[in-house]
Amino acid sequence: MSYGNYFLCKKIFILELNAGIHLDWPKIQEAAKDILSFYDEDDKLGYISNRINSYSVDPQV
């Protein structure tokens, strides 16, 4: 993922985005595809956004 890093754990995943990016629907789809391929379909997951950098998020996603 060119705009940040993710860390996959047993029941959670952690997302750290790079400074200055704008998180929009195509970026979310790309990350979700990678992340969900790691887990089983029935897994219940938690999500942590480790917001160590400043970035913007499209409010419609």
N, CA, C and O atoms as CSV, one atom per row, in Angstrom:
chain,resi,resn,atom,element,x,y,z
A,1,MET,N,N,0.864,-1.170,0.000
A,1,MET,CA,C,0.000,0.000,0.000
A,1,MET,C,C,0.910,1.232,0.000
A,1,MET,O,O,1.663,1.449,0.949
A,2,SER,N,N,0.840,2.009,-1.026
A,2,SER,CA,C,1.771,3.124,-1.217
A,2,SER,C,C,1.463,4.342,-0.350
A,2,SER,O,O,2.293,5.246,-0.257
A,3,TYR,N,N,0.312,4.391,0.276
A,3,TYR,CA,C,-0.091,5.577,1.039
A,3,TYR,C,C,-0.138,5.324,2.539
A,3,TYR,O,O,-0.713,6.118,3.284
A,4,GLY,N,N,0.460,4.226,2.987
A,4,GLY,CA,C,0.504,3.935,4.413
A,4,GLY,C,C,0.882,2.490,4.663
A,4,GLY,O,O,1.277,1.764,3.751
A,5,ASN,N,N,0.752,2.089,5.916
A,5,ASN,CA,C,1.069,0.724,6.326
A,5,ASN,C,C,-0.095,0.140,7.098
A,5,ASN,O,O,-0.852,0.866,7.741
A,6,TYR,N,N,-0.234,-1.170,7.032
A,6,TYR,CA,C,-1.192,-1.840,7.891
A,6,TYR,C,C,-0.507,-3.017,8.563
A,6,TYR,O,O,0.427,-3.614,8.028
A,7,PHE,N,N,-1.000,-3.327,9.742
A,7,PHE,CA,C,-0.463,-4.404,10.554
A,7,PHE,C,C,-1.615,-5.346,10.868
A,7,PHE,O,O,-2.631,-4.931,11.425
A,8,LEU,N,N,-1.452,-6.612,10.510
A,8,LEU,CA,C,-2.516,-7.590,10.663
A,8,LEU,C,C,-2.221,-8.467,11.871
A,8,LEU,O,O,-1.179,-9.119,11.934
A,9,CYS,N,N,-3.131,-8.482,12.815
A,9,CYS,CA,C,-3.020,-9.291,14.021
A,9,CYS,C,C,-4.147,-10.317,14.006
A,9,CYS,O,O,-4.934,-10.365,13.061
A,10,LYS,N,N,-4.224,-11.129,15.042
A,10,LYS,CA,C,-5.196,-12.221,15.054
A,10,LYS,C,C,-6.636,-11.732,14.944
A,10,LYS,O,O,-7.416,-12.292,14.173
A,11,LYS,N,N,-7.004,-10.695,15.702
A,11,LYS,CA,C,-8.396,-10.242,15.713
A,11,LYS,C,C,-8.555,-8.759,15.402
A,11,LYS,O,O,-9.667,-8.232,15.432
A,12,ILE,N,N,-7.462,-8.094,15.108
A,12,ILE,CA,C,-7.521,-6.666,14.782
A,12,ILE,C,C,-6.567,-6.370,13.623
A,12,ILE,O,O,-5.656,-7.144,13.329
A,13,PHE,N,N,-6.804,-5.236,12.982
A,13,PHE,CA,C,-5.808,-4.704,12.066
A,13,PHE,C,C,-5.619,-3.230,12.392
A,13,PHE,O,O,-6.551,-2.539,12.804
A,14,ILE,N,N,-4.397,-2.771,12.197
A,14,ILE,CA,C,-4.004,-1.406,12.526
A,14,ILE,C,C,-3.593,-0.723,11.232
A,14,ILE,O,O,-2.832,-1.277,10.439
A,15,LEU,N,N,-4.100,0.481,11.028
A,15,LEU,CA,C,-3.798,1.234,9.818
A,15,LEU,C,C,-3.072,2.521,10.194
A,15,LEU,O,O,-3.555,3.292,11.023
A,16,GLU,N,N,-1.914,2.750,9.587
A,16,GLU,CA,C,-1.146,3.984,9.754
A,16,GLU,C,C,-0.981,4.606,8.372
A,16,GLU,O,O,-0.282,4.058,7.519
A,17,LEU,N,N,-1.621,5.741,8.155
A,17,LEU,CA,C,-1.557,6.401,6.850
A,17,LEU,C,C,-0.440,7.433,6.820
A,17,LEU,O,O,-0.085,8.013,7.847
A,18,ASN,N,N,0.107,7.654,5.637
A,18,ASN,CA,C,1.178,8.632,5.454
A,18,ASN,C,C,0.651,10.055,5.600
A,18,ASN,O,O,-0.536,10.317,5.405
A,19,ALA,N,N,1.543,10.953,5.942
A,19,ALA,CA,C,1.189,12.362,6.098
A,19,ALA,C,C,0.749,12.952,4.765
A,19,ALA,O,O,1.356,12.696,3.725
A,20,GLY,N,N,-0.321,13.750,4.814
A,20,GLY,CA,C,-0.756,14.521,3.669
A,20,GLY,C,C,-1.633,13.813,2.658
A,20,GLY,O,O,-2.068,14.447,1.697
A,21,ILE,N,N,-1.915,12.526,2.824
A,21,ILE,CA,C,-2.755,11.849,1.833
A,21,ILE,C,C,-4.226,12.190,2.061
A,21,ILE,O,O,-4.611,12.663,3.130
A,22,HIS,N,N,-5.025,11.945,1.051
A,22,HIS,CA,C,-6.482,12.097,1.157
A,22,HIS,C,C,-7.078,10.703,0.993
A,22,HIS,O,O,-7.008,10.121,-0.090
A,23,LEU,N,N,-7.659,10.170,2.053
A,23,LEU,CA,C,-8.236,8.826,2.031
A,23,LEU,C,C,-9.607,8.878,1.382
A,23,LEU,O,O,-10.544,9.471,1.917
A,24,ASP,N,N,-9.708,8.246,0.216
A,24,ASP,CA,C,-10.968,8.236,-0.529
A,24,ASP,C,C,-11.385,6.790,-0.796
A,24,ASP,O,O,-10.701,5.852,-0.385
A,25,TRP,N,N,-12.511,6.621,-1.487
A,25,TRP,CA,C,-13.078,5.292,-1.699
A,25,TRP,C,C,-12.125,4.340,-2.438
A,25,TRP,O,O,-12.010,3.189,-2.015
A,26,PRO,N,N,-11.443,4.743,-3.507
A,26,PRO,CA,C,-10.521,3.807,-4.167
A,26,PRO,C,C,-9.398,3.310,-3.247
A,26,PRO,O,O,-9.009,2.145,-3.321
A,27,LYS,N,N,-8.884,4.180,-2.392
A,27,LYS,CA,C,-7.837,3.756,-1.457
A,27,LYS,C,C,-8.400,2.782,-0.425
A,27,LYS,O,O,-7.737,1.810,-0.063
A,28,ILE,N,N,-9.617,3.037,0.048
A,28,ILE,CA,C,-10.245,2.129,1.012
A,28,ILE,C,C,-10.474,0.763,0.370
A,28,ILE,O,O,-10.236,-0.266,1.003
A,29,GLN,N,N,-10.931,0.744,-0.873
A,29,GLN,CA,C,-11.158,-0.529,-1.566
A,29,GLN,C,C,-9.857,-1.318,-1.724
A,29,GLN,O,O,-9.837,-2.535,-1.539
A,30,GLU,N,N,-8.780,-0.623,-2.064
A,30,GLU,CA,C,-7.482,-1.285,-2.215
A,30,GLU,C,C,-7.028,-1.899,-0.895
A,30,GLU,O,O,-6.604,-3.054,-0.855
A,31,ALA,N,N,-7.117,-1.124,0.182
A,31,ALA,CA,C,-6.705,-1.621,1.494
A,31,ALA,C,C,-7.593,-2.777,1.938
A,31,ALA,O,O,-7.091,-3.779,2.447
A,32,ALA,N,N,-8.900,-2.652,1.754
A,32,ALA,CA,C,-9.834,-3.698,2.180
A,32,ALA,C,C,-9.553,-5.011,1.450
A,32,ALA,O,O,-9.603,-6.082,2.055
A,33,LYS,N,N,-9.263,-4.933,0.173
A,33,LYS,CA,C,-8.968,-6.144,-0.604
A,33,LYS,C,C,-7.762,-6.873,-0.017
A,33,LYS,O,O,-7.801,-8.089,0.174
A,34,ASP,N,N,-6.697,-6.134,0.268
A,34,ASP,CA,C,-5.489,-6.736,0.843
A,34,ASP,C,C,-5.749,-7.283,2.243
A,34,ASP,O,O,-5.375,-8.412,2.559
A,35,ILE,N,N,-6.391,-6.474,3.071
A,35,ILE,CA,C,-6.605,-6.854,4.467
A,35,ILE,C,C,-7.538,-8.053,4.575
A,35,ILE,O,O,-7.239,-9.000,5.302
A,36,LEU,N,N,-8.658,-8.030,3.868
A,36,LEU,CA,C,-9.644,-9.105,3.989
A,36,LEU,C,C,-9.147,-10.423,3.402
A,36,LEU,O,O,-9.643,-11.483,3.783
A,37,SER,N,N,-8.191,-10.384,2.494
A,37,SER,CA,C,-7.643,-11.631,1.952
A,37,SER,C,C,-6.838,-12.397,3.002
A,37,SER,O,O,-6.602,-13.595,2.847
A,38,PHE,N,N,-6.418,-11.720,4.059
A,38,PHE,CA,C,-5.639,-12.340,5.127
A,38,PHE,C,C,-6.527,-13.116,6.100
A,38,PHE,O,O,-6.086,-14.108,6.681
A,39,TYR,N,N,-7.761,-12.678,6.280
A,39,TYR,CA,C,-8.661,-13.244,7.286
A,39,TYR,C,C,-9.678,-14.185,6.654
A,39,TYR,O,O,-9.936,-14.134,5.452
A,40,ASP,N,N,-10.254,-15.052,7.501
A,40,ASP,CA,C,-11.357,-15.907,7.056
A,40,ASP,C,C,-12.631,-15.085,6.963
A,40,ASP,O,O,-12.766,-14.056,7.626
A,41,GLU,N,N,-13.554,-15.539,6.146
A,41,GLU,CA,C,-14.795,-14.795,5.895
A,41,GLU,C,C,-15.615,-14.556,7.165
A,41,GLU,O,O,-16.268,-13.520,7.289
A,42,ASP,N,N,-15.589,-15.493,8.101
A,42,ASP,CA,C,-16.404,-15.382,9.315
A,42,ASP,C,C,-15.687,-14.700,10.479
A,42,ASP,O,O,-16.274,-14.554,11.551
A,43,ASP,N,N,-14.441,-14.282,10.299
A,43,ASP,CA,C,-13.699,-13.632,11.384
A,43,ASP,C,C,-14.344,-12.308,11.767
A,43,ASP,O,O,-14.783,-11.541,10.909
A,44,LYS,N,N,-14.392,-12.056,13.061
A,44,LYS,CA,C,-14.846,-10.763,13.567
A,44,LYS,C,C,-13.586,-9.947,13.850
A,44,LYS,O,O,-12.688,-10.399,14.559
A,45,LEU,N,N,-13.531,-8.737,13.285
A,45,LEU,CA,C,-12.312,-7.943,13.347
A,45,LEU,C,C,-12.547,-6.612,14.035
A,45,LEU,O,O,-13.634,-6.037,13.970
A,46,GLY,N,N,-11.513,-6.143,14.687
A,46,GLY,CA,C,-11.486,-4.783,15.196
A,46,GLY,C,C,-10.514,-3.976,14.349
A,46,GLY,O,O,-9.604,-4.528,13.729
A,47,TYR,N,N,-10.717,-2.666,14.331
A,47,TYR,CA,C,-9.889,-1.774,13.518
A,47,TYR,C,C,-9.352,-0.659,14.401
A,47,TYR,O,O,-10.099,-0.036,15.155
A,48,ILE,N,N,-8.059,-0.414,14.304
A,48,ILE,CA,C,-7.422,0.693,15.018
A,48,ILE,C,C,-6.760,1.593,13.987
A,48,ILE,O,O,-5.967,1.134,13.165
A,49,SER,N,N,-7.088,2.872,14.035
A,49,SER,CA,C,-6.410,3.848,13.202
A,49,SER,C,C,-5.347,4.516,14.066
A,49,SER,O,O,-5.670,5.310,14.950
A,50,ASN,N,N,-4.095,4.200,13.813
A,50,ASN,CA,C,-2.996,4.799,14.559
A,50,ASN,C,C,-2.614,6.088,13.836
A,50,ASN,O,O,-1.725,6.102,12.986
A,51,ARG,N,N,-3.294,7.150,14.187
A,51,ARG,CA,C,-3.185,8.411,13.448
A,51,ARG,C,C,-1.975,9.215,13.939
A,51,ARG,O,O,-2.110,10.193,14.675
A,52,ILE,N,N,-0.804,8.773,13.511
A,52,ILE,CA,C,0.426,9.447,13.899
A,52,ILE,C,C,0.780,10.570,12.930
A,52,ILE,O,O,1.649,11.393,13.217
A,53,ASN,N,N,0.110,10.600,11.792
A,53,ASN,CA,C,0.330,11.630,10.776
A,53,ASN,C,C,-0.964,12.377,10.498
A,53,ASN,O,O,-2.052,11.897,10.817
A,54,SER,N,N,-0.839,13.545,9.906
A,54,SER,CA,C,-2.001,14.340,9.523
A,54,SER,C,C,-2.421,13.969,8.105
A,54,SER,O,O,-1.602,13.976,7.186
A,55,TYR,N,N,-3.707,13.643,7.931
A,55,TYR,CA,C,-4.248,13.316,6.614
A,55,TYR,C,C,-5.732,13.629,6.614
A,55,TYR,O,O,-6.325,13.850,7.670
A,56,SER,N,N,-6.333,13.649,5.437
A,56,SER,CA,C,-7.765,13.939,5.340
A,56,SER,C,C,-8.515,12.696,4.876
A,56,SER,O,O,-7.954,11.797,4.250
A,57,VAL,N,N,-9.813,12.678,5.210
A,57,VAL,CA,C,-10.679,11.554,4.854
A,57,VAL,C,C,-11.903,12.107,4.137
A,57,VAL,O,O,-12.509,13.079,4.588
A,58,ASP,N,N,-12.261,11.489,3.025
A,58,ASP,CA,C,-13.479,11.868,2.308
A,58,ASP,C,C,-14.671,11.572,3.211
A,58,ASP,O,O,-14.870,10.417,3.586
A,59,PRO,N,N,-15.472,12.574,3.573
A,59,PRO,CA,C,-16.568,12.356,4.520
A,59,PRO,C,C,-17.699,11.493,3.976
A,59,PRO,O,O,-18.582,11.094,4.735
A,60,GLN,N,N,-17.693,11.199,2.696
A,60,GLN,CA,C,-18.769,10.400,2.114
A,60,GLN,C,C,-18.425,8.920,2.034
A,60,GLN,O,O,-19.159,8.154,1.410
A,61,VAL,N,N,-17.327,8.502,2.653
A,61,VAL,CA,C,-16.994,7.070,2.611
A,61,VAL,C,C,-17.310,6.417,3.888
A,61,VAL,O,O,-17.097,5.213,4.036
